[in-house]
Amino acid sequence: MVFAEQLARAVEIIRTGTRFLLGAHSRLDGDALGSMLVSAHGLRLLGKEVFLYNPDPVPQRLRFLPGANEVRRKIPAGLRFDATLIHDCGARHLLGDHFPEPPITGPLLVLDHHAVVSELGDIVLRDAGAGSAGVIAMRLLSALGVREDALPEPLSTALFVSLVEDTGWFRYPGTNQEVFRLAMAAMHSGVSTWNVAQQLDEQLSEASLRLLTRVLPSLERHCDGKLALLTLTDQMLRDAGATMDDIGKPVNYARALKGVEIGGQITVSDDRIYVSLRGRGSYNVAKLCAQFGGGGHHNAAGCTISFDNPQDPKTSLAKSKSTLIAACQALMGMNSP
């Protein structure tokens, strides 16, 4: 069904409902939380009751967002919702093991901009050409009568964070006229670009820098130098006195290397590795991650690879890394060594 038809169905459900559950993928990032808060502030403008849920805590760098402190990791017993809005997520497993069942959630309305997805949602507002999930949330709110030229500042701040996080501060290919129009609307309502930049990128902890000095030496080059991988382990976190909030985005350093087409970060935690890939455009990293049950965008995607032998993490990591490298070689049309 085309976007406009799905949008009309979503508008009808929201107009006739009163209480809504809002969620997003686990391991919240700026677009997931930002778009969820765009919907939250917008629906409240329309007199709706909202409840914000995520299985993971809000990262420290995003807690400045108005409404971020309302995100709960457990839904109170007895609550029932007229519908649930899922943001920046196209796969059920990314909602966490304790996401409620349909009798509680009501119909699922998915607001997403990923191209590689699994089946999720009763109504799906998906546009892979949108700059962020926050853009989709604003399309829905506009259809409900929320005016872009009169946005409250809490909503605008969430929208602006959604935009800059998923467009790399307006550098990535998803940056388009719609993105700039919404960014201008946010600034018109009082959002300061410098204040947002300080909160997102200019508040590093000392531990994050100590951690970076441990991650960068792990650099590996493969696929004739076109693939650069960094590895982050629990031991590195302990040695740096760091937490998950201090990790930042070392994967961008890997992609920034001259000659690299795909930059990757492997984060080792317990019995699995989390893979973040960033591309320059020559190869679709979302399709690569889809092979491992993940997904994302053409130039930014992620997945999880479980250890085949958790009792031997060192060997399992080596095997998982070899599997990932082989998949990258295949994507690039290279023969395995």
C-alpha positions as a printed Julia matrix, in Angstrom:
337×3 Matrix{Float64}:
   0.0     0.0    0.0
   1.37    3.43  -0.91
   2.55    5.88   1.75
  -0.42    8.24   1.35
  -2.94    5.45   1.96
  -1.09    4.23   5.03
  -0.85    7.81   6.28
  -4.6     8.25   5.99
  -5.2     5.08   8.01
  -2.73    6.22  10.71
  -4.4     9.63  10.94
  -7.82    8.04  11.46
  -6.57    5.76  14.23
  -4.88    8.62  16.07
  -7.81   11.0   15.7
 -10.23    8.49  17.2
  -7.86    7.24  19.95
  -6.94    8.79  23.27
  -3.99    6.82  24.73
  -0.88    5.79  22.78
   2.29    3.84  23.5
   5.44    5.2   21.86
   8.52    3.05  21.29
  11.68    2.72  19.23
  14.48    0.25  18.65
  16.66   -0.81  21.56
  20.08    0.81  22.11
  18.54    4.21  21.53
  20.28    6.68  19.23
  19.48   10.29  18.39
  16.99    9.54  15.65
  15.17    6.78  17.54
  14.68    8.89  20.67
  14.32   12.15  18.76
  11.54   10.86  16.52
   9.78    9.22  19.46
   9.79   12.55  21.3
   8.6    14.39  18.2
   5.54   12.15  18.24
   5.12   12.48  22.0
   5.13   16.28  22.05
   3.01   16.44  18.9
   0.33   14.05  20.15
   0.1    15.96  23.41
  -0.51   19.13  21.41
  -3.54   17.29  20.04
  -4.77   16.4   23.53
  -3.63   12.77  23.46
  -2.19   10.74  26.35
   1.18    9.12  25.64
   3.45    6.64  27.39
   7.11    6.29  26.32
   8.78    2.87  26.48
  12.15    1.37  25.6
  13.93   -1.72  26.92
  17.21    0.21  27.32
  18.06    3.33  29.31
  18.44    6.65  27.52
  22.14    7.32  26.74
  23.69   10.1   28.78
  24.34   12.34  25.77
  20.64   12.35  24.87
  19.19   12.97  28.32
  19.07   16.74  27.71
  16.15   16.23  25.33
  12.87   17.48  26.81
  10.82   14.42  27.71
  13.74   11.97  27.67
  13.28   11.41  31.42
   9.8    10.04  30.72
  11.06    6.94  28.89
  10.27    3.89  31.01
  11.67    0.37  30.76
   8.52   -1.27  32.12
   4.88   -0.71  31.28
   2.61   -0.48  34.35
   0.21   -3.39  34.73
  -3.27   -2.73  33.5
  -2.45   -0.12  30.87
  -4.02   -0.63  27.46
  -3.41    1.52  24.39
  -5.47    2.5   21.38
  -2.36    2.09  19.22
   1.43    1.96  19.45
   3.79    4.1   17.38
   7.14    2.41  16.68
   9.96    4.7   15.52
  13.1     4.03  13.5
  12.63    0.27  13.64
  11.71   -2.36  11.09
  12.3    -5.61  12.99
  10.41   -7.07  15.94
  13.5    -8.34  17.8
  14.87   -4.79  18.03
  12.01   -3.87  20.35
  13.37   -6.1   23.12
  12.25   -9.35  24.69
   9.55   -7.75  26.86
   7.73   -5.66  24.31
   4.02   -6.11  25.07
   1.6    -8.23  23.09
  -1.2    -6.93  20.8
  -3.95   -6.89  23.48
  -1.89   -4.2   25.24
  -0.35   -2.33  22.3
  -3.32   -2.18  19.96
  -2.37   -1.84  16.26
   1.29   -1.11  15.53
   2.03    2.03  13.5
   5.61    1.88  12.24
   7.38    5.16  11.37
  10.59    4.17   9.63
  13.09    5.07   6.92
  15.1     1.86   6.58
  15.19    0.01   3.29
  16.13   -3.46   4.57
  13.49   -4.63   7.02
  11.48   -7.59   8.2
   7.71   -7.63   8.49
   6.58   -5.42  11.35
   3.5    -3.29  11.83
  -0.17   -3.16  11.0
   0.26    0.25   9.38
   3.68    1.1    7.99
   4.79    4.65   7.22
   8.11    3.88   5.58
  10.14    5.99   3.17
  13.78    5.04   2.62
  14.29    8.45   1.04
  13.42   10.33   4.22
  16.36   11.89   6.01
  15.36   10.5    9.41
  12.51    8.84  11.27
  11.79   12.27  12.73
  10.86   13.38   9.21
   8.23   10.62   9.05
   6.9    11.63  12.47
   6.53   15.22  11.27
   4.67   14.1    8.13
   2.18   12.32  10.37
   1.8    15.3   12.7
   1.34   17.66   9.77
  -1.44   15.42   8.44
  -3.02   15.66  11.89
  -2.96   19.46  11.76
   0.25   20.35  13.61
   1.75   23.41  11.91
   5.47   23.45  11.09
   5.59   27.24  11.56
   4.32   27.05  15.13
   6.2    24.15  16.74
   6.84   24.21  20.51
  10.53   24.23  21.38
  10.59   20.77  23.04
   9.25   19.21  19.84
  11.62   21.27  17.69
  14.65   20.25  19.73
  13.76   16.57  19.37
  13.18   17.07  15.64
  16.5    18.86  15.15
  18.41   16.11  16.98
  16.71   13.49  14.83
  17.74   15.38  11.69
  21.38   16.07  12.55
  22.07   12.63  13.99
  20.89   10.72  10.91
  22.24   13.14   8.32
  25.63   13.58   9.98
  24.97   17.28  10.51
  23.61   17.56   6.95
  26.52   15.76   5.26
  25.05   12.37   4.33
  23.17   11.58   1.09
  19.82   11.55   2.92
  20.09   15.33   3.34
  17.48   16.91   1.09
  15.14   19.89   0.84
  12.65   18.38   3.29
  15.41   17.99   5.88
  16.53   21.59   5.5
  12.93   22.86   5.6
  12.28   21.06   8.88
  15.63   22.2   10.3
  14.67   25.8    9.52
  11.29   25.27  11.17
  13.04   24.0   14.29
  15.42   26.96  14.35
  12.47   29.35  13.82
  10.95   28.01  17.04
  14.1    28.78  19.03
  16.4    25.78  18.68
  20.08   26.8   18.89
  22.35   24.75  16.63
  25.33   25.43  18.89
  23.5    24.4   22.05
  22.46   21.12  20.44
  25.99   20.56  19.11
  27.44   21.11  22.57
  25.08   18.6   24.13
  25.62   15.96  21.46
  29.29   16.28  20.56
  31.06   18.73  22.88
  30.54   17.07  26.26
  33.01   14.18  26.1
  34.06   12.47  29.3
  37.73   11.84  30.1
  36.92    8.13  30.08
  35.73    8.36  26.48
  39.11    9.71  25.38
  40.98    7.05  27.37
  38.77    4.47  25.69
  39.53    5.89  22.25
  43.26    5.43  22.86
  42.59    1.73  23.39
  40.22    1.26  20.45
  42.22    3.0   17.73
  45.28    0.68  18.01
  42.96   -2.25  17.2
  42.7    -1.0   13.6
  42.79   -3.7   10.92
  42.7    -3.25   7.14
  41.26   -5.9    4.86
  39.93   -6.25   1.3
  42.95   -4.49  -0.24
  42.56   -1.7    2.29
  38.93   -0.99   1.42
  37.67   -2.38   4.75
  38.83   -0.91   8.08
  37.77   -2.55  11.35
  38.06   -1.36  14.93
  37.37   -3.61  17.92
  36.02   -2.56  21.31
  35.93   -5.09  24.17
  34.64   -5.19  27.72
  38.26   -5.29  28.88
  38.95   -2.01  27.09
  35.98   -0.47  28.88
  37.31   -1.66  32.23
  40.86   -0.49  31.51
  39.59    2.97  30.56
  37.2     3.18  33.49
  34.46    3.73  30.91
  30.85    2.7   30.46
  28.67    2.16  27.4
  27.78    5.86  27.57
  31.43    6.69  26.86
  31.77    4.71  23.64
  30.88    7.44  21.15
  31.33    6.7   17.44
  34.83    5.34  16.74
  33.42    3.7   13.59
  33.54    7.12  11.91
  37.33    7.15  12.3
  37.5     3.85  10.45
  35.44    5.12   7.52
  37.38    8.41   7.39
  40.63    6.67   6.42
  41.81    7.4    2.9
  41.09    4.47   0.61
  38.47    2.9    2.89
  35.05    2.14   1.41
  33.57    0.45   4.51
  34.47    1.29   8.09
  33.4    -1.04  10.86
  33.3    -1.2   14.63
  33.02   -4.53  16.4
  31.8    -4.19  19.99
  32.3    -7.37  22.0
  29.85   -7.88  24.85
  29.21  -11.16  26.67
  28.69  -13.91  24.07
  28.1   -11.82  20.96
  29.5    -9.01  18.9
  27.64   -5.94  17.77
  28.73   -4.75  14.35
  28.36   -1.17  13.14
  29.25   -0.49   9.51
  29.61    2.82   7.69
  30.06    3.1    3.94
  31.01    5.78   1.44
  28.38    4.8   -1.12
  30.11    2.19  -3.27
  28.63   -0.77  -1.35
  25.3    -1.32   0.38
  26.2    -2.17   3.98
  22.52   -2.64   4.89
  22.31   -5.66   2.59
  25.47   -7.04   4.15
  24.08   -6.67   7.68
  20.81   -8.24   6.56
  22.71  -11.5    6.11
  23.14  -11.55   9.9
  19.61  -10.5   10.79
  20.39   -6.79  10.93
  19.8    -3.91   8.58
  19.87   -0.16   8.23
  20.72    2.2    5.42
  22.88    2.01   2.31
  25.77    3.73   4.13
  25.0     2.97   7.77
  23.86   -0.34   9.2
  24.36   -2.8   12.02
  23.87   -6.4   13.08
  24.65   -8.9   15.81
  26.75  -12.04  15.44
  26.58  -14.62  18.23
  29.66  -16.56  19.34
  29.67  -20.18  18.27
  31.47  -21.13  21.5
  30.92  -18.7   24.4
  33.34  -20.74  26.52
  36.18  -19.72  24.19
  35.5   -16.02  23.46
  38.87  -15.33  21.83
  38.46  -18.06  19.21
  34.79  -17.2   18.74
  35.63  -13.56  18.14
  38.22  -14.52  15.54
  35.7   -16.75  13.75
  32.98  -14.1   13.86
  35.37  -11.5   12.52
  36.45  -13.84   9.72
  32.79  -14.39   8.84
  32.24  -10.64   8.65
  35.36  -10.08   6.54
  34.33  -12.84   4.15
  30.92  -11.22   3.74
  32.6    -7.89   2.97
  34.86   -9.59   0.43
  31.84  -11.12  -1.26
  30.08   -7.76  -1.31
  33.11   -6.19  -2.95
  33.42   -9.01  -5.47
  36.7   -10.28  -4.09
  37.86  -13.85  -3.66
  38.53  -15.08  -0.14
  42.24  -15.51   0.61
